Amino acid sequence: MNILGWILFGFVVGLIARALMPGRDPMGLVGTTALGVVGALLGGWIGQAAGWYGPEDGAGFLAATVGAMVVLAIYNTVARRRRALGTAASRDSPRKAA
């Protein structure tokens, strides 16, 4: 598959993964595409480890979508922790008197 094919496939898979996962995901076009491409790579890797795909085969649509959902869940967990730490740090930091 050429690079434009990967980008289009990643975008579609990223959109579907975002639609299936609950919660708000403030990602743009590039983030959604990257999510889908990384999910497809993860799905292909897991599929090869499980024996579903050969060494030269790419991930199927279902495996790519599941991989993107796993990547999105990890992203949401990390982003949630970062936001929680950021609000706690800003709340506890001393402010200068004006």
N, C-alpha and C positions, 0 to 999 in steps of 0.2 A: 504494500500500500504506500502510495507517495505521501509527502508531507501534507498536502492539502486534504487528502483523504483522512489522515490522522486528525487533523484539526477539525474537520467537519464531524467525524465520528465522535471525537472527544466532546465537542460542543453538544451534540444530541444526547450523548450518554450523561453529560453533566447536567443538562436540563432535566432529564428524566429522574436522575438521582436527587436533584434538589426538589422536584415535585413530589417524590415519594417519601422524603424525609420530613418529619414534622419540625416546625420551628422556622424562625426567620434567619435567612442566610444573606447578609449584605455583600454579595459578590457581583462583580460586573461580568462583562462578556469574556474578558481574559481569564478571570478567576474560574468561571464556569467551564471554559474550554480546558484549562489546566487541570481542573478537578476530573474531568472526563478522561483526559489522556493518561493521567497518573492512575486513575481507577482502572482503565483498560490494561495498563502495564501490570498493575497489581493482580487483576483478574487473570491475565495470561500467565503470570508467574505461579499463582495458586493452582490454576488449571494444569500447568505442566507438572507441578509437584504432585498433583493428585492423579496424573496420568490421563487427563481428559484431552490434552493437546500435545502435539509433537513439538520438538525443539524449534521448528521453523514456523509453527502455526501461531497466529495471533489469537487474542481472546475473542470468544463469541460475544454476542450482544448482551446476553444475560449475565455472563461472568464479568464483563466490563461494567455493567450497571451495578452489580453487587460490589465490585471493587471500588467504584466511585462512591457508593453509599458508605462503605467502611472508611474511606479517606475523608468523606464529609463528616462522619461521626467523630473521627479523631480531630479534625479541624475545629469542630464546634466545641469539643471538650477543652482543647488548648485555648481557644479564643475566650471561652467562658472563664477559665481560670485566670487568664491574663486580665480580663476586665475586672474580675473580683479583686485581684491583687492591685490593679491600678486604682480602683476606687478606694480600697483600704489604705493604700499608700498616700493618696492625695488627701484623704480624710485625716490621717495621723500626722502628716507633715506640718511643721510649724510655719505659720504665715507671717510675713513681715507686716508690721503695723504701718498703715499709710499716714 
